[in-house]
Amino acid sequence: MPLMEVARCFTSDGLKVTFVNMEFIHKQVISAWSDEQDGLMQMVCITDGMEPDDRKDLKKLIEAMYRVGPKTLEDLIKGINKVDNDEITCIIADNCMGWVIRVAKKMGIRQATYYPGSAANLALALSLEKLMEDEVIDTKGAPLKNEMVQLSTAMPSMNPAHFTWLCMGNPVRNQIIFDVMILEGKKAAEASDYIICNSHMELEPGAFSLFPKVLPIRLLLSTTKSAKQAGHFWKEDTTCQNWLDQQPECSIIYVAFGSLTIFDQNQFEELALGLELTNKPFLWAVRPDTPYFYPSGYMDRISSHGKVVSWAPQQEVLNHPSVACFVSHCGWNSTLEGVSNGQLLNNKTLKENALNLQEKLQAENSSYNNLRKFIDWIKEGGDNLPANEEAQTSC
């Protein structure tokens, strides 16, 4: 979704965009897209060569993507170049898709990587050699020290046991994430002409100071000139907006756990009962693909003060005056959306901090300036790479 928002900024500036997804993701996004598609952006897909059931195996999916993806993407680009008047002049790839950058280099096309997570996580990946030299982790990413570490004095301390690739649920999955998304992401970022990060300078100055090549471009919805987000996997249930309009200001608990979070039945029931026991009105987004059962009589008991929808227009919900609290899985996009809309907390000091941060992010214009530099670089077609001036100054 954040890359889609940036892409729509490109088209609003007159750039023509081809947005490429894997076929199974493409179908979900297109089927859920209720907004009129942008005339300058075409949505296309390439295959991963997998059967639907095989995609449940992350290792098989990644291996297939690396095996089939490069040739398929190269053929797609060649086909576009033959048909269209304008050839592909720049490729922007998700940071973990290192093979896309290699295709771009092979074809002589300028390239950039886009990191959808926090700058701290990206800095972690870019610091792997130093972490290994300092014997914080071994060559497979396993922690060697039971103590907090800092990548720089301007960044918060981190627990090596909590590094991103060690929190994926089991050792096999952890290793896959480290080998592919971390190591490959590091290689892709270092090989790219440009690195864009989905964050704000105000939120992570230390990480951006450590790597001035990384540009923060996290745009608030109001700057994208688009009424709604695009890139959802499911159609939004807009009935919740009418329901929110009827609720008192700062009264609603909004609960949403993103596109990928998985519960077991017991966790799902505990969450449902926990919301009921708060005795507060709540809006709960429960994905349409979830196989869980509600506690007996649950819907009848909450009908007077709770509303459950399959998928909510999250930006609009968080910006609604009746929403008081956001319960989230703490994915990076949800975290940024919550902060950008001032999360309300019972603690007065924390509430003030949240509102102060909201004000800073809304006033911040460095993300827009960085976007402007990047668009100018694409249009000019030259080799001059504008770095993050604020980060250079603070280094």
N, C-alpha and C positions, 0 to 999 in steps of 0.2 A: 504493500500500500504506500509506504513512503516514497519508493522509487516511482510508483505510478503518479504520485503528486508532483514530483520533480519533472517527470516526463510531460505532464500537462502544462507545467510552466514553460517547458521548451516550446511546445506547440503554440502557446499564447504569444510567444515571441517570434513566431513564424518559422520555427524549425520543424522539419518533417521527421516523425519518429515511427520506427517499427519496433513494437514491443513483443519480444519473443518469450514464450513460456513453454515448458514441457506440455505435451498434449493433454494429459489428464488434469493438470492445473488450469490450462487454457479453457477447457470445457466448463469447469466450475466457475471461473471468473466471468466468462461470457454469459452463462446462464443466470448469474446473479446480478448482472449489470443492468440497473434500472434507468440510469442516466443516459442521455443521448450521447453516443460516442463522438469523440473529437474527429473532425474531418481530416486533420493533419496527422492523426495517429492511427496506424493500422495494427490490429492485434493478430499475431500469427503464432504458429506453434511448430515444434519439432518433436519427433518421437524419441522415447528412451528405449524402445524395443522390448518393453516388459509387459507381461500379462498382469491384470489388476491384482490378483492375489499375491504375486511375487513382490509387489511394492511394499508389503509389510516387512520384508527383510531389508533393513537399511543397507547392509553390506552389498547385497545383490543389486539394489537400486543404484547405488553409487558406482559400482563396477560397470553396470550397463550404461550409465550416463557417460562415463569416461570412455567407454568403448564405442558407443554409437554416436554420441553427441558431436564430436569434432567434425566428422565427415558430413553429418546432416546439416550442421550450422553452415559449414563452408558452401555446401550446395545451395542452401537457402540464400546466402548472400550473393552468390554468383547469379542466381535466378533473378533476384531483385535488381541487380546491376544491369542485367540485360534488358529488363522490361521498363524500368523507371528511367526518367530523364536524369534524375539525380542519383549518383552512386552513393553507397554507404561510405561515409567519411570518418565516422567515429563510432566505436563500440563501447558501451558502458555495461560492465558485467557485475553481477552480485559477487562479492569478495570471495566466497567459497568456491566459485566456479572458475578455478584456475585454467582449465582447458579452454575456456572462451578467450582468455587473454592470449594464449598460445596460438589460437586460430587467427586472431587479429594481427599478431606479429607476423605470422606466416604470410598473410595476405597484404601486409604493408599498410594496415589501417591503424590510425591512432586509437589509443584505448585508455579507458579509465575504469577503476573499480569503485563500487559503491558498497560501503559497509553499513548494514541496516541496524547494527547494535550500537552499544555505547563506545565512546572513544577510549574508555579505560580497557574494555575488552580488546579492542584493536591494538592498543598500545601493548597489551599483554602478549598478543601474538607476534608483534614486531620486536619484542624483547626476548624471544626464546633463547637466542644464543647467549645473551647475558645471564639469563636465569640458569642456563646449563653451566656456564663458566663459574658462576657463583655457587654452584651445587645446590640450587634451590629445587630443581627438578632434574630427572635423568633424561636420556635421549628419547624416551617414550612418553614423557610428560608426567611421570609419577613423582610425587613430592619426596624430597630427601631431607627436608628440615621441618621441624615442628615449631615454627616461629613465624611471626608476622614479617612481611617484607614490603618494601616500597620500591616502585620503579623509579621514582624521583621524590625529592623532598616536597615537591608541590602537589603530590598525589596522596590519597589516603592509603593507609596500610591495608594489605590483603593477606588472607590466610591461604597458603598454597593448597591446602586440602579442599578449598572452595573454588579453585580455578575452574573456569567454565567447562572445560572438557572432562572434569572429574565429577560432574553433577548430572549425568545423563541417564542414571538409573541402574546400570550394571557395567562391569569392567569391559565387556566386549563392545558395547555401545560407546563407552568412554573413549576407547582406543580408536574407534572409527572416527569419532568427532575430532580427536586430536590429529590423526593422520591426514584426514581430508580437509576438514574445515579450518583447522588451525594452521597446520604446516602448508597446505595448499593456499590458504588465504594469505599467509605471510609471503609466499613466493609470488602470488598474483599481485599483491599490493606493491611489492618491491619492483616488479617488472613493469608496472603501469606508468603511463605518463602522468596520471592524476589519481589521487585518492580522495573520494568524497565520503563523509561520515554523517550519519543520521543523528546529529546531536547539536547542542548549543555551546558556544564559547562560554557563556555564563555558567553553565552546569559543570563543565569539565576543563577549566583553563589549564590545569597541570598536564593533562594528557595531550592537549593540543600544543602546549609549549614544548613537550618532549619530542614531538614529531611535527615540525612546521609544514611538511609536505601534505599533511592531512587537513582538508578543509571541512569545517562544520557547515552543513546545509540541512537544517531542520526547519521546515516552513510551517507556520501556523496556517490553518485552513483558510483564514481570511486573506492570505497573501497569494493563494494559488489560483484565484479568479474562477474557482469551481465551487458549485453549491454543495456537492457531496463528495465523499471519498469514493475512489474506485479501487477495485482489487479484492473485494470481499469474495468469500467462497459460497455464501448463501444470500438469498434475497432478504432485505431488511424488512422487519415488521414495523411499519410506520404507525400502527395503531397506538403504540406506546406513547407517542408524542401527544396525542389527544388526552390520554390518561394523565400524563405529567402536567398538562395544562390545568387540570382540575385539582392538583395537589398544592398544599401550602408551600411557601418559599422555604428552602433549606430543610426539607422534611424527609426526602427519599434516600434510601440506601440503594445504590446501583451495583449490581453484581454481574461480572462477566469475566470468564477465564480464557479468552482467546480462542484461536482456531485449532490448537493442537493439544491442549491440556487434557490429560486422561485421569479420570477418577475410577475407583472401584465402587461397587454398589453401597458399601458401608460408608465410604467418604461422602458419596452423593447424599445419602440419607441424613448424615450428620450435618451437612451444610444446609439442607432443606429445613431440618428441625431447628438448627441454630438461628436461621433467619426468622422462623416462626416465633421462637422464644424471645427475640428482641422486642416483640410487640411494637415494632416500628414499620411503617409502610416501606415496601421495597419493590424494585424492578429487577427481575432476574432473567438474564439471557442464557438459555439452555440450548446448545447447538442441536440442530435437527438430526444429527447423526449419532446422538448419544443413546445407548441402549438401556438406560437406567429406569427404575421404577420409583415413583414417589411413595412416601409413606401412606398407609391406608387413611383415606378421608382427608388427605392433605389439601387438595385444591378447594374443597368446600370450606375448610377451616380458615384459609388465607384469602378467600374471595373478597372480603371486605377491605383488605388493606394491602394485598400483594398482587403483583401481575407478573406472569411468566410469559416470555416471548422466545421465539426460536433464534432470532438474530436482531440486534438493535442497531440503529444508526448512531454509533458510539460518540462521534464528535458532537452531534446535535444533543444527545442525551447529557453528556458531561457539561455542555454549555447551558443547559436548561436551569433556570433559577430555582426550580423545586428540588434539584439534586443536591444532597448534602454530603454524601460519602461515597467513595468508590472502592469496592472490594474487588481486588484483581489478582491475577497470577503473577503480577510484577514483570510481565514481558516488557521489553524496552519501549515499544510503541505505546502500550497502555500507560506505562509510567509517565512518559512524556506528555501524553494527552491529559492525564490526571493533573500533573504539575502545571501544565499550561492553563488549566481551568481552575487552579487554586483548590486542591483537595481540602474539605472541611474536616477538622478533627476536634474532639472534645476539649483537648488541652489548648488553652488560650494561646500560649507561647508558640506551639507548633502551628496553630491556625494562622497566627500572624506571620510566621516564617513562610508558610505555604502561599499566602497572599502576596508577600513581598517578592517571592520568587516568580509568581505569576506575573506581577507587574514588570519585573525585569525582562522576562521572556517576551512579553508583548511589546515592550519598548525596544528590544534588541533588533538591530538592523544588519548585523554582520552576516547572518545567514543569507539575507537577500543580496548583500554586496558580493558575497562569495559566489552565489548563483549567477550573478551578473558577470563576474569575471570568467566563470566557466563557460557560459553561453558565448561570450565574446571570443574566448579561445577556440571554441568549436567553429564559429563563423569565420574567424580569421584564417584558420587552417595552418597556422604557423607553429613553431616549436617552442616559443616562449611560454614558460609555465609559471603563472602567477601563484606564489605561495601564500600561506596564511600570514598576512602582515602583522596581525596582533600577536600571533604566536612567535614570530621572529623577533618582535620587539621585546617580548617578555622573556626570551630565552637567556 
